[in-house]
Amino acid sequence: MNLDEQVKKLIDGAPDLESRKSVKEIAPVLQQAAEALPQTTYYICQSQQGESVITTLQHHRQPDLEIKVIYAFVKPEDISQFDGGSLVNDLAVEVPVIQLLFYLLAFPEIDRIVFLNNSQNLDLGKEISRQSLEDSIEQRLQQPPKSQLPPDVC
């Protein structure tokens, strides 16, 4: 499913008209973030109970400073290779990238998603934070709406 189809599915899946309108407003920001990634779908880990696996990372010098991360993998096999196989007992679930980015906004317990795009080096990833998405959305919403009328029409 390409990004346009993913966006349409996200908008169509909103529970009511107001939600669809809101999702439609933020969709360009989600799509722009997704276009910076090489994949249109990723694999994330879910527990046996069906919950996304969220990893808490602590700063090594400031243990009270922590972030909560979801790792997104290109291939399900990458999960068993990551972090010494610590996620091997979890299920690999394929998720469209637009949906993943929406999760980042929808679930405040997630601070970032780390997209691990290189199966050969799972220590490198592209990180997208909720704060960066929120900032982009706020910037977009502050822009004046584009007029539908040609400039010579009053």
DSSP file (Angstrom, degrees, kcal/mol; ACC not computed):
  #  RESIDUE AA STRUCTURE BP1 BP2  ACC     N-H-->O    O-->H-N    N-H-->O    O-->H-N    TCO  KAPPA ALPHA  PHI   PSI    X-CA   Y-CA   Z-CA
    1    1 A M              0   0    0      0, 0.0     2,-0.0     0, 0.0     0, 0.0   0.000 360.0 360.0 360.0 126.3    0.0    0.0    0.0
    2    2 A N     >  -     0   0    0      1,-0.1     4,-2.2    94,-0.1     5,-0.2  -0.207 360.0 -98.1 -77.6 174.8    1.5    3.3   -1.0
    3    3 A L  H  > S+     0   0    0      1,-0.2     4,-2.6     2,-0.2     5,-0.2   0.877 121.8  53.8 -65.1 -38.9    1.5    6.4    1.2
    4    4 A D  H  > S+     0   0    0      1,-0.2     4,-2.3     2,-0.2    -1,-0.2   0.918 110.9  47.0 -60.8 -42.2   -1.5    8.0   -0.4
    5    5 A E  H  > S+     0   0    0      2,-0.2     4,-2.4     1,-0.2    -1,-0.2   0.883 111.2  52.0 -66.2 -38.0   -3.5    4.9    0.2
    6    6 A Q  H  X S+     0   0    0     -4,-2.2     4,-2.2     2,-0.2    -2,-0.2   0.913 110.1  48.4 -64.2 -42.4   -2.3    4.7    3.8
    7    7 A V  H  X S+     0   0    0     -4,-2.6     4,-2.6     2,-0.2     5,-0.2   0.930 111.4  49.9 -63.0 -45.3   -3.4    8.3    4.4
    8    8 A K  H  X S+     0   0    0     -4,-2.3     4,-3.1     1,-0.2     5,-0.2   0.913 110.7  49.9 -60.0 -43.4   -6.8    7.6    2.9
    9    9 A K  H  X S+     0   0    0     -4,-2.4     4,-1.6     2,-0.2    -1,-0.2   0.888 110.5  50.1 -63.8 -39.1   -7.2    4.5    5.0
   10   10 A L  H  < S+     0   0    0     -4,-2.2     4,-0.4     2,-0.2    -2,-0.2   0.932 114.1  44.2 -64.1 -45.9   -6.3    6.5    8.2
   11   11 A I  H >< S+     0   0    0     -4,-2.6     3,-1.5     1,-0.2    -2,-0.2   0.940 114.4  48.8 -64.1 -47.3   -8.7    9.3    7.3
   12   12 A D  H 3< S+     0   0    0     -4,-3.1    -1,-0.2     1,-0.3    -2,-0.2   0.774 106.8  58.5 -64.0 -25.7  -11.5    6.8    6.4
   13   13 A G  T 3< S+     0   0    0     -4,-1.6    -1,-0.3    -5,-0.2    -2,-0.2   0.512  76.7 116.2 -83.9  -4.4  -10.9    4.9    9.6
   14   14 A A  S <  S-     0   0    0     -3,-1.5     6,-0.1    -4,-0.4    -3,-0.0  -0.395  71.3-127.8 -65.0 143.2  -11.6    7.9   11.9
   15   15 A P  S    S+     0   0    0      0, 0.0     2,-0.3     0, 0.0    -1,-0.1   0.720  78.7   8.6 -71.2 -22.4  -14.6    7.2   14.0
   16   16 A D  S  > S-     0   0    0      1,-0.1     4,-2.5     0, 0.0     5,-0.2  -0.925  81.9 -93.0-151.3 174.1  -16.6   10.4   13.2
   17   17 A L  H  > S+     0   0    0     -2,-0.3     4,-2.3     1,-0.2     5,-0.2   0.891 121.0  50.7 -60.3 -43.8  -16.7   13.4   11.0
   18   18 A E  H  > S+     0   0    0      1,-0.2     4,-2.1     2,-0.2    -1,-0.2   0.905 111.5  48.1 -63.1 -41.9  -14.8   15.7   13.4
   19   19 A S  H  > S+     0   0    0      2,-0.2     4,-2.9     1,-0.2     5,-0.2   0.905 109.9  52.3 -65.1 -41.2  -12.0   13.1   13.8
   20   20 A R  H  X S+     0   0    0     -4,-2.5     4,-2.4     1,-0.2    -2,-0.2   0.910 109.1  50.5 -60.3 -41.5  -11.8   12.7   10.0
   21   21 A K  H  X S+     0   0    0     -4,-2.3     4,-1.6     2,-0.2    -1,-0.2   0.918 111.9  47.2 -62.5 -43.7  -11.4   16.4    9.7
   22   22 A S  H  X S+     0   0    0     -4,-2.1     4,-1.6     2,-0.2    -2,-0.2   0.919 112.6  48.2 -64.2 -44.8   -8.6   16.5   12.3
   23   23 A V  H  X S+     0   0    0     -4,-2.9     4,-1.6     1,-0.2    -1,-0.2   0.888 108.7  54.9 -64.2 -38.3   -6.8   13.5   10.7
   24   24 A K  H  < S+     0   0    0     -4,-2.4    -1,-0.2    -5,-0.2    -2,-0.2   0.866 105.8  53.4 -62.2 -35.9   -7.1   15.2    7.3
   25   25 A E  H  < S+     0   0    0     -4,-1.6     4,-0.2     1,-0.2    -1,-0.2   0.876 116.3  36.6 -66.8 -38.5   -5.4   18.3    8.7
   26   26 A I  H >X S+     0   0    0     -4,-1.6     4,-1.9     1,-0.2     3,-0.8   0.612  92.7  91.4 -91.8 -11.9   -2.4   16.4   10.1
   27   27 A A  H 3X S+     0   0    0     -4,-1.6     4,-2.8     1,-0.2     5,-0.2   0.852  81.0  56.3 -54.6 -41.5   -2.1   13.9    7.2
   28   28 A P  H 3> S+     0   0    0      0, 0.0     4,-2.2     0, 0.0    -1,-0.2   0.869 107.8  49.4 -61.2 -33.6    0.3   16.1    5.2
   29   29 A V  H <> S+     0   0    0     -3,-0.8     4,-2.2    -4,-0.2    -2,-0.2   0.918 112.1  47.6 -69.1 -43.1    2.7   16.2    8.1
   30   30 A L  H  X S+     0   0    0     -4,-1.9     4,-2.4     1,-0.2    -1,-0.2   0.919 113.1  48.9 -61.7 -43.1    2.5   12.4    8.6
   31   31 A Q  H  X S+     0   0    0     -4,-2.8     4,-2.2     2,-0.2    -2,-0.2   0.897 109.4  51.6 -66.4 -39.9    3.1   11.9    4.8
   32   32 A Q  H  X S+     0   0    0     -4,-2.2     4,-0.7    -5,-0.2    -1,-0.2   0.916 111.6  47.1 -63.4 -42.3    6.0   14.3    4.7
   33   33 A A  H >< S+     0   0    0     -4,-2.2     3,-0.8     1,-0.2    -2,-0.2   0.906 112.4  50.4 -64.2 -41.1    7.7   12.4    7.6
   34   34 A A  H >< S+     0   0    0     -4,-2.4     3,-1.7     1,-0.2    -2,-0.2   0.846 102.0  61.2 -66.5 -33.9    7.0    9.1    6.0
   35   35 A E  H 3< S+     0   0    0     -4,-2.2    -1,-0.2     1,-0.3    -2,-0.2   0.731  96.0  61.8 -66.2 -20.7    8.5   10.2    2.7
   36   36 A A  T << S+     0   0    0     -3,-0.8    -1,-0.3    -4,-0.7    -2,-0.2   0.507  95.0  78.0 -80.7  -4.7   11.8   10.7    4.5
   37   37 A L  S <  S-     0   0    0     -3,-1.7    60,-0.0    -4,-0.2    -3,-0.0  -0.797  78.4-136.2-106.3 148.7   11.8    7.0    5.3
   38   38 A P  S    S+     0   0    0      0, 0.0     2,-0.3     0, 0.0    -1,-0.1   0.652  82.3  60.8 -79.3 -14.3   12.8    4.3    2.7
   39   39 A Q        -     0   0    0     -5,-0.1    -2,-0.1     1,-0.1     3,-0.1  -0.811  58.1-156.4-115.5 152.6   10.0    1.8    3.6
   40   40 A T  S    S+     0   0    0     -2,-0.3    57,-2.6     1,-0.2    58,-0.4   0.583  87.4  32.3 -98.5 -14.0    6.2    2.1    3.4
   41   41 A T  E     -A   96   0A   0     55,-0.3     2,-0.3    56,-0.1    -1,-0.2  -0.982  67.1-173.2-137.6 153.3    5.7   -0.7    6.0
   42   42 A Y  E     -A   95   0A   0     53,-2.4    53,-3.3    -2,-0.3     2,-0.5  -0.915  23.7-118.9-137.6 163.6    7.7   -1.7    9.1
   43   43 A Y  E     -AB  94  73A   0     30,-3.2    30,-3.2    -2,-0.3     2,-0.3  -0.914  29.6-177.1-106.3 131.8    7.6   -4.5   11.6
   44   44 A I  E     -A   93   0A   0     49,-2.4    49,-2.8    -2,-0.5     2,-0.4  -0.829  28.4-106.5-119.7 164.5    7.2   -3.8   15.2
   45   45 A C  E     -A   92   0A   0     26,-0.5     8,-2.8    -2,-0.3     2,-0.4  -0.737  31.3-173.1 -92.8 137.4    7.1   -6.1   18.2
   46   46 A Q  E     -AC  91  52A   0     45,-2.5    45,-3.1    -2,-0.4     6,-0.2  -0.967  23.5-119.7-124.1 146.6    4.0   -7.0   20.0
   47   47 A S    >   -     0   0    0      4,-3.1     3,-2.0    -2,-0.4    43,-0.1  -0.217  38.5 -96.8 -71.9 171.5    3.7   -8.9   23.2
   48   48 A Q  T 3  S+     0   0    0      1,-0.3    -1,-0.1     2,-0.1    42,-0.0   0.740 127.6  58.9 -61.5 -22.7    1.7  -12.2   23.3
   49   49 A Q  T 3  S-     0   0    0      2,-0.1    -1,-0.3     1,-0.0    -2,-0.0   0.437 122.3-106.6 -87.4  -0.2   -1.2  -10.1   24.6
   50   50 A G  S <  S+     0   0    0     -3,-2.0     2,-0.3     1,-0.3    -2,-0.1   0.595  74.8 135.0  88.7  11.9   -1.2   -7.9   21.5
   51   51 A E        -     0   0    0      1,-0.1    -4,-3.1     3,-0.0    -1,-0.3  -0.747  62.3-106.0 -94.9 141.9    0.4   -4.8   23.0
   52   52 A S  B     -C   46   0A   0     -2,-0.3     2,-0.6    -6,-0.2    -6,-0.3  -0.395  35.9-116.9 -62.1 138.2    3.2   -2.9   21.2
   53   53 A V        -     0   0    0     -8,-2.8     2,-0.5    18,-0.1    18,-0.4  -0.703  32.1-166.8 -81.7 119.5    6.5   -3.4   22.9
   54   54 A I        -     0   0    0     -2,-0.6     2,-0.5    16,-0.1    16,-0.2  -0.930   6.5-151.0-109.8 128.0    7.8   -0.1   24.3
   55   55 A T  E     -D   69   0A   0     14,-3.2    14,-3.1    -2,-0.5     2,-0.6  -0.854   5.7-145.2-102.2 130.3   11.4    0.1   25.4
   56   56 A T  E     -D   68   0A   0     -2,-0.5     2,-0.4    12,-0.2    12,-0.2  -0.845  15.4-164.9 -96.2 123.9   12.4    2.5   28.1
   57   57 A L  E     -D   67   0A   0     10,-3.1    10,-2.3    -2,-0.6     2,-0.4  -0.909   2.3-157.4-110.2 134.8   15.9    4.0   27.6
   58   58 A Q  E     -D   66   0A   0     -2,-0.4     2,-0.3     8,-0.2     8,-0.2  -0.869  24.2-111.7-112.1 145.9   17.7    5.8   30.4
   59   59 A H        -     0   0    0      6,-2.6     6,-0.2     3,-0.7     0, 0.0  -0.555  25.6-135.3 -69.7 134.5   20.5    8.3   30.1
   60   60 A H  S    S+     0   0    0     -2,-0.3    -1,-0.1     1,-0.2    -2,-0.0   0.773 102.7  35.5 -69.5 -24.9   23.6    6.8   31.4
   61   61 A R  S    S+     0   0    0      1,-0.2    -1,-0.2     4,-0.1    -2,-0.0   0.695 126.0  38.8 -97.8 -22.8   24.6    9.9   33.5
   62   62 A Q    >   -     0   0    0      3,-0.2     3,-2.5     1,-0.1    -3,-0.7  -0.747  66.0-178.1-127.9  83.7   21.1   10.9   34.5
   63   63 A P  T 3  S+     0   0    0      0, 0.0    -1,-0.1     0, 0.0    -3,-0.1   0.701  81.1  62.1 -59.6 -20.7   19.1    7.8   35.3
   64   64 A D  T 3  S+     0   0    0     -6,-0.1     2,-0.7     1,-0.0    -2,-0.0   0.616  87.4  84.6 -80.1 -10.6   16.0    9.8   36.0
   65   65 A L    <   +     0   0    0     -3,-2.5    -6,-2.6    -6,-0.2     2,-0.3  -0.830  63.5 157.0 -92.2 113.7   16.0   11.0   32.4
   66   66 A E  E     -D   58   0A   0     -2,-0.7     2,-0.3    -8,-0.2    -8,-0.2  -0.958  28.3-159.2-139.6 155.6   14.3    8.4   30.2
   67   67 A I  E     -D   57   0A   0    -10,-2.3   -10,-3.1    -2,-0.3     2,-0.5  -0.952  17.8-132.7-130.4 153.1   12.5    8.1   26.9
   68   68 A K  E     -D   56   0A   0     -2,-0.3    43,-2.5   -12,-0.2    44,-1.7  -0.932  30.9-174.9-111.4 127.7   10.1    5.4   25.7
   69   69 A V  E     -De  55 112A   0    -14,-3.1   -14,-3.2    -2,-0.5     2,-0.5  -0.900  23.6-154.1-127.5 144.3   10.8    4.1   22.2
   70   70 A I  E     - e   0 113A   0     42,-1.9    44,-2.5    -2,-0.3     2,-0.4  -0.980  22.2-142.5-111.0 133.1    9.2    1.7   19.7
   71   71 A Y  E     - e   0 114A   0     -2,-0.5   -26,-0.5   -18,-0.4     2,-0.5  -0.803  10.8-159.9 -95.0 136.7   11.6    0.1   17.3
   72   72 A A  E     - e   0 115A   0     42,-2.9    44,-3.2    -2,-0.4     2,-0.3  -0.976   9.8-161.0-119.8 126.9   10.5   -0.4   13.7
   73   73 A F  E     -Be  43 116A   0    -30,-3.2   -30,-3.2    -2,-0.5    44,-0.1  -0.769  23.4-140.3-112.7 150.9   12.3   -3.0   11.6
   74   74 A V  S    S+     0   0    0     42,-1.0    -1,-0.1    -2,-0.3    43,-0.1   0.884  92.8  23.8 -72.4 -40.9   12.5   -3.5    7.8
   75   75 A K  S >  S-     0   0    0    -32,-0.1     3,-1.1     1,-0.1     4,-0.5  -0.943  74.9-127.2-127.6 147.6   12.3   -7.3    8.1
   76   76 A P  T >> S+     0   0    0      0, 0.0     3,-1.1     0, 0.0     4,-0.6   0.829 109.3  63.9 -62.2 -29.3   10.8   -9.5   10.8
   77   77 A E  H >> S+     0   0    0      1,-0.2     4,-0.8     2,-0.2     3,-0.6   0.782  89.2  68.7 -64.6 -25.9   14.2  -11.4   11.0
   78   78 A D  H <> S+     0   0    0     -3,-1.1     4,-1.1     1,-0.2     3,-0.4   0.799  87.2  67.4 -63.1 -27.9   15.9   -8.2   12.2
   79   79 A I  H X4 S+     0   0    0     -3,-1.1     3,-0.5    -4,-0.5     8,-0.5   0.903  98.7  48.9 -61.8 -42.4   14.0   -8.5   15.5
   80   80 A S  H << S+     0   0    0     -3,-0.6    -1,-0.2    -4,-0.6    -2,-0.2   0.742 112.3  50.0 -70.9 -21.1   15.9  -11.6   16.5
   81   81 A Q  H >< S+     0   0    0     -4,-0.8     3,-0.7    -3,-0.4    -1,-0.2   0.644  92.1  98.6 -87.4 -16.6   19.2  -10.0   15.7
   82   82 A F  G XX>S-     0   0    0     -4,-1.1     3,-1.7    -3,-0.5     4,-0.7  -0.509  94.8  -8.8 -81.0 138.0   18.5   -6.8   17.6
   83   83 A D  G >45S-     0   0    0      1,-0.3     3,-1.1    -2,-0.2    -1,-0.2   0.844 127.9 -54.0  50.5  45.3   19.9   -6.1   21.1
   84   84 A G  G <45S-     0   0    0     -3,-0.7    -1,-0.3     1,-0.2    -2,-0.1   0.733  99.9 -62.6  65.5  22.9   21.2   -9.6   21.6
   85   85 A G  G X45S+     0   0    0     -3,-1.7     3,-1.7    -6,-0.2    -1,-0.2   0.688  90.1 144.8  79.4  18.9   17.8  -11.2   20.8
   86   86 A S  T <<5S+     0   0    0     -3,-1.1     3,-0.3    -4,-0.7    -3,-0.1   0.720  73.8  46.8 -64.2 -19.7   16.0   -9.6   23.7
   87   87 A L  T > <S+     0   0    0     -5,-0.5     3,-2.0    -8,-0.5    -1,-0.3   0.309  77.7 109.4-102.0   8.8   12.8   -9.2   21.6
   88   88 A V  T <  S+     0   0    0     -3,-1.7    -1,-0.2     1,-0.3    -2,-0.1   0.749  73.5  56.2 -61.8 -26.5   12.8  -12.8   20.2
   89   89 A N  T 3  S+     0   0    0     -3,-0.3    -1,-0.3    -4,-0.2     2,-0.2   0.502  93.9  87.8 -84.5  -2.6    9.8  -13.9   22.3
   90   90 A D  S <  S-     0   0    0     -3,-2.0     2,-0.3   -43,-0.1   -43,-0.2  -0.533  83.3-106.7 -93.4 162.8    7.6  -11.1   20.9
   91   91 A L  E     -A   46   0A   0    -45,-3.1   -45,-2.5    -2,-0.2     2,-0.6  -0.676  22.5-132.4 -89.7 141.0    5.5  -11.2   17.8
   92   92 A A  E     -A   45   0A   0     -2,-0.3     2,-0.4   -47,-0.2   -47,-0.2  -0.840  27.2-173.9 -92.5 124.4    6.6   -9.3   14.6
   93   93 A V  E     -A   44   0A   0    -49,-2.8   -49,-2.4    -2,-0.6     2,-0.4  -0.977  21.3-131.4-123.8 128.1    3.6   -7.4   13.2
   94   94 A E  E     -A   43   0A   0     -2,-0.4   -51,-0.2   -51,-0.2   -19,-0.0  -0.635  30.4-179.9 -80.1 131.3    3.7   -5.5    9.9
   95   95 A V  E     -A   42   0A   0    -53,-3.3   -53,-2.4    -2,-0.4     5,-0.0  -0.997  31.3-112.8-134.2 132.6    2.4   -1.9   10.2
   96   96 A P  E  >  -A   41   0A   0      0, 0.0     4,-2.0     0, 0.0     3,-0.3  -0.376  29.4-123.6 -61.2 142.9    2.0    0.8    7.6
   97   97 A V  H  > S+     0   0    0    -57,-2.6     4,-2.4     1,-0.2     5,-0.2   0.847 109.5  55.7 -62.1 -36.6    4.4    3.7    8.2
   98   98 A I  H  > S+     0   0    0    -58,-0.4     4,-2.1     1,-0.2    -1,-0.2   0.914 108.4  49.1 -62.1 -41.3    1.6    6.3    8.3
   99   99 A Q  H  > S+     0   0    0     -3,-0.3     4,-2.4     2,-0.2    -2,-0.2   0.894 109.4  52.4 -64.4 -40.1   -0.2    4.3   11.0
  100  100 A L  H  X S+     0   0    0     -4,-2.0     4,-1.7     2,-0.2    -2,-0.2   0.926 109.9  47.9 -61.2 -44.9    3.1    4.1   13.0
  101  101 A L  H  X S+     0   0    0     -4,-2.4     4,-1.1     1,-0.2    -1,-0.2   0.874 110.5  52.0 -65.2 -36.5    3.5    7.8   12.8
  102  102 A F  H  X S+     0   0    0     -4,-2.1     4,-2.6     1,-0.2     3,-0.4   0.896 105.0  56.4 -65.4 -39.8   -0.1    8.3   13.9
  103  103 A Y  H  X S+     0   0    0     -4,-2.4     4,-2.5     1,-0.2    -2,-0.2   0.902 100.7  59.2 -54.8 -41.6    0.5    6.0   16.9
  104  104 A L  H  < S+     0   0    0     -4,-1.7    -1,-0.2     1,-0.2    -2,-0.2   0.873 112.6  38.1 -58.1 -37.8    3.3    8.3   17.9
  105  105 A L  H  < S+     0   0    0     -4,-1.1    -1,-0.2    -3,-0.4    -2,-0.2   0.851 117.5  50.1 -78.7 -35.7    0.9   11.2   18.2
  106  106 A A  H  < S+     0   0    0     -4,-2.6    -2,-0.2     1,-0.2    -3,-0.2   0.753 105.0  56.3 -79.6 -25.6   -2.0    9.2   19.6
  107  107 A F    ><  -     0   0    0     -4,-2.5     3,-2.1    -5,-0.2    -1,-0.2  -0.870  62.1-167.2-115.2 102.2   -0.2    7.4   22.5
  108  108 A P  T 3  S+     0   0    0      0, 0.0    -1,-0.1     0, 0.0    22,-0.1   0.677  83.0  71.6 -63.5 -16.5    1.5    9.8   24.9
  109  109 A E  T 3  S+     0   0    0      2,-0.0     2,-0.5   -40,-0.0    -5,-0.1   0.623  86.3  77.6 -74.8  -9.3    3.5    7.0   26.5
  110  110 A I    <   +     0   0    0     -3,-2.1   -41,-0.2    -7,-0.2     3,-0.1  -0.888  53.1 176.5-101.7 124.5    5.6    6.8   23.3
  111  111 A D        -     0   0    0    -43,-2.5    19,-2.7    -2,-0.5    20,-0.4   0.796  64.5  -1.9 -92.6 -34.0    8.3    9.4   22.9
  112  112 A R  E     -eF  69 129A   0    -44,-1.7   -42,-1.9    17,-0.2     2,-0.4  -0.984  51.5-138.2-153.6 158.4    9.9    8.2   19.7
  113  113 A I  E     -eF  70 128A   0     15,-2.3    15,-2.5    -2,-0.3     2,-0.6  -0.995  18.3-154.0-118.5 132.7   10.0    5.6   17.0
  114  114 A V  E     -eF  71 127A   0    -44,-2.5   -42,-2.9    -2,-0.4     2,-0.7  -0.933   7.5-153.2-108.1 115.7   13.4    4.5   15.9
  115  115 A F  E     -eF  72 126A   0     11,-3.2    11,-2.5    -2,-0.6     2,-1.1  -0.798   2.2-158.1 -91.9 112.4   13.3    3.2   12.3
  116  116 A L  E     +e   73   0A   0    -44,-3.2   -42,-1.0    -2,-0.7     9,-0.2  -0.754  21.7 167.1 -94.9  93.5   16.0    0.6   11.8
  117  117 A N        +     0   0    0     -2,-1.1     2,-0.6     7,-0.2    -1,-0.2   0.528  54.8  69.0 -89.5  -8.6   16.4    0.7    8.0
  118  118 A N    >   -     0   0    0      6,-0.5     3,-1.3     3,-0.3     6,-0.2  -0.897  55.6-169.9-119.3 104.4   19.7   -1.2    7.6
  119  119 A S  T 3  S+     0   0    0     -2,-0.6     3,-0.3     1,-0.3    -1,-0.1   0.746  89.1  59.5 -62.4 -23.2   19.5   -4.9    8.4
  120  120 A Q  T 3  S+     0   0    0      1,-0.3     2,-0.3    -3,-0.1    -1,-0.3   0.729 117.2  28.7 -78.4 -22.2   23.3   -5.0    8.2
  121  121 A N    X   +     0   0    0     -3,-1.3     3,-1.4     3,-0.1    -3,-0.3  -0.741  60.9 174.1-141.9  90.1   23.7   -2.5   11.0
  122  122 A L  T 3  S+     0   0    0     -3,-0.3    -3,-0.1    -2,-0.3    -1,-0.1   0.370  74.2  75.5 -80.4   6.2   20.9   -2.4   13.6
  123  123 A D  T 3  S+     0   0    0     -5,-0.1     2,-0.4   -41,-0.0    -1,-0.3   0.584  87.5  71.5 -87.4 -11.9   22.8    0.1   15.7
  124  124 A L    <   +     0   0    0     -3,-1.4    -6,-0.5    -6,-0.2     2,-0.3  -0.875  62.7 151.7-106.1 135.4   21.9    2.8   13.2
  125  125 A G        -     0   0    0     -2,-0.4     2,-0.6    -9,-0.2    -9,-0.2  -0.983  45.2-113.8-154.0 164.6   18.4    4.2   12.9
  126  126 A K  E     -F  115   0A   0    -11,-2.5   -11,-3.2    -2,-0.3     2,-0.4  -0.924  35.4-153.2-103.8 122.0   16.3    7.2   12.0
  127  127 A E  E     -F  114   0A   0     -2,-0.6     2,-0.5   -13,-0.2   -13,-0.2  -0.796  12.9-172.8-100.9 133.8   14.6    8.6   15.0
  128  128 A I  E     -F  113   0A   0    -15,-2.5   -15,-2.3    -2,-0.4     2,-0.2  -0.991  13.5-154.5-124.3 124.1   11.3   10.5   14.8
  129  129 A S  E  >  -F  112   0A   0     -2,-0.5     4,-1.7   -17,-0.2   -17,-0.2  -0.632  23.9-126.7 -97.7 154.8   10.1   12.1   18.0
  130  130 A R  H  > S+     0   0    0    -19,-2.7     4,-3.0    -2,-0.2     5,-0.2   0.899 112.0  57.9 -61.0 -40.3    6.5   13.0   19.0
  131  131 A Q  H  > S+     0   0    0    -20,-0.4     4,-2.6     1,-0.2    -1,-0.2   0.895 104.2  50.1 -59.7 -41.1    7.7   16.5   19.7
  132  132 A S  H  > S+     0   0    0      2,-0.2     4,-2.1     1,-0.2    -1,-0.2   0.899 113.0  46.7 -66.4 -38.8    9.1   17.0   16.2
  133  133 A L  H  X S+     0   0    0     -4,-1.7     4,-2.5     2,-0.2    -2,-0.2   0.923 112.7  49.3 -66.7 -43.6    5.8   15.8   14.7
  134  134 A E  H  X S+     0   0    0     -4,-3.0     4,-2.7     1,-0.2    -2,-0.2   0.904 110.7  50.5 -62.3 -40.9    3.8   18.0   17.0
  135  135 A D  H  X S+     0   0    0     -4,-2.6     4,-2.3    -5,-0.2    -1,-0.2   0.911 111.0  48.7 -63.1 -42.1    6.0   21.0   16.2
  136  136 A S  H  X S+     0   0    0     -4,-2.1     4,-2.2     2,-0.2    -2,-0.2   0.890 112.3  48.7 -64.7 -39.5    5.5   20.3   12.4
  137  137 A I  H  X S+     0   0    0     -4,-2.5     4,-2.6     2,-0.2    -2,-0.2   0.927 111.0  49.7 -66.2 -44.7    1.7   20.0   12.9
  138  138 A E  H  X S+     0   0    0     -4,-2.7     4,-1.3     1,-0.2    -2,-0.2   0.914 111.2  49.6 -60.6 -42.6    1.6   23.2   14.9
  139  139 A Q  H  X S+     0   0    0     -4,-2.3     4,-0.6     1,-0.2     3,-0.2   0.909 111.7  48.7 -62.2 -42.2    3.5   25.1   12.3
  140  140 A R  H >< S+     0   0    0     -4,-2.2     3,-1.0     1,-0.2    -2,-0.2   0.905 109.6  51.5 -65.1 -41.6    1.2   23.7    9.6
  141  141 A L  H 3< S+     0   0    0     -4,-2.6    -1,-0.2     1,-0.2    -2,-0.2   0.739 104.6  57.7 -70.4 -21.9   -1.9   24.8   11.4
  142  142 A Q  H 3< S+     0   0    0     -4,-1.3    -1,-0.2    -3,-0.2    -2,-0.2   0.625  84.7  99.1 -82.5 -13.2   -0.6   28.3   11.9
  143  143 A Q  S << S-     0   0    0     -3,-1.0     3,-0.1    -4,-0.6    -3,-0.0  -0.509  86.7-106.6 -72.3 140.6   -0.2   28.8    8.2
  144  144 A P        -     0   0    0      0, 0.0    -1,-0.1     0, 0.0    -2,-0.1  -0.396  42.9 -98.2 -65.2 144.9   -3.1   30.7    6.6
  145  145 A P        -     0   0    0      0, 0.0     2,-0.3     0, 0.0    -4,-0.0  -0.338  40.0-108.3 -64.0 144.5   -5.4   28.6    4.6
  146  146 A K        -     0   0    0      1,-0.1     2,-0.1    -3,-0.1    -3,-0.0  -0.576  35.5-117.2 -75.7 131.6   -4.8   28.6    0.9
  147  147 A S        -     0   0    0     -2,-0.3    -1,-0.1     1,-0.1     0, 0.0  -0.421  11.6-152.4 -70.5 140.9   -7.5   30.5   -1.0
  148  148 A Q  S    S+     0   0    0     -2,-0.1    -1,-0.1     2,-0.1    -2,-0.0   0.545  72.7  87.5 -87.6  -9.1   -9.6   28.5   -3.5
  149  149 A L  S    S-     0   0    0      1,-0.1    -2,-0.1     4,-0.1     0, 0.0  -0.675  87.7-107.0 -93.0 145.0  -10.3   31.6   -5.5
  150  150 A P    >   -     0   0    0      0, 0.0     3,-1.9     0, 0.0    -1,-0.1  -0.334  36.7-109.4 -61.4 152.5   -8.0   32.9   -8.3
  151  151 A P  T 3  S+     0   0    0      0, 0.0    -2,-0.0     0, 0.0    -4,-0.0   0.711 115.2  58.7 -62.0 -20.8   -6.0   36.0   -7.3
  152  152 A D  T 3  S+     0   0    0      2,-0.0     2,-0.5     0, 0.0    -3,-0.0   0.412  87.6  89.6 -90.4   4.2   -8.0   38.3   -9.6
  153  153 A V    <         0   0    0     -3,-1.9    -4,-0.1     1,-0.1     0, 0.0  -0.880 360.0 360.0-103.2 128.4  -11.4   37.5   -8.0
  154  154 A C              0   0    0     -2,-0.5    -1,-0.1     0, 0.0    -2,-0.0   0.425 360.0 360.0 -96.1 360.0  -12.5   39.7   -5.1
